[in-house]
Amino acid sequence: MPKSTEPMTETLAETENYLVWKAEEPDGETTYHVELGNITVHFFKEEWEEFLELARALEE
């Protein structure tokens, strides 16, 4: 069976206006995507972890 070239995606959170999802890329990399209206921000795993740290700091 040939290896798929399409990423496996999973929705992590969703509201009426926003969406966060991750993709398991065929090369083994995990990427995270935050859709804010017509803007999408893309993160590699290390960047995503830093972004979450930043978001948690907002709660303090």
N, C-alpha and C positions, 0 to 999 in steps of 0.2 A: 504494500500500500504506500503510495507516495506521501511525503510529508506535506501538510497543508501550508499554503502561503498566506492564509488569512489568519489574523489574530483572533484569539478567543477573548470575548469581551464580557464584562459583568458590570451591571449598574450597582453603584455603592450607595447612592442617595439621590433623591429626586424630589423637587417641589414643583409647584405650578410653573415657575420661571427658570429654575436652575437644575443642572444635572451634573453628577460626578460619576465617572465610570473608569474602569481600568481595562487594560488590554494586555494579554499575555502574547507577546510577539513571537513569531516563528523562530527567531534567533535566540529566544530564551529571556530576552529583556522584558521587564514589566514597565508599562507606562501608565500614567494617570492623567485624566482629562477633566477639566472643570469647565462646563459650558455656562456662561453668564450672558443670556440673551444671544446676541450675534457675535460674541467673543468667546473663543475657546483657548484656555491656557493648558499647555502640555507640560508634564513633569516626568523626568526619569525617577526611579525609585528613591535615590538619595535626595533629590530635590523635593520630592513629595514628603518625605519624612521631615525635612526642614520646614516645609510649608505648614505641616500639621503642628509642629512645635510653635511656629509663629502664631497660628490660629488659637492654640491653647493659651498662649500668653495674653491674648485679648480678654480672656475670662478672669484674669487675676486682678 
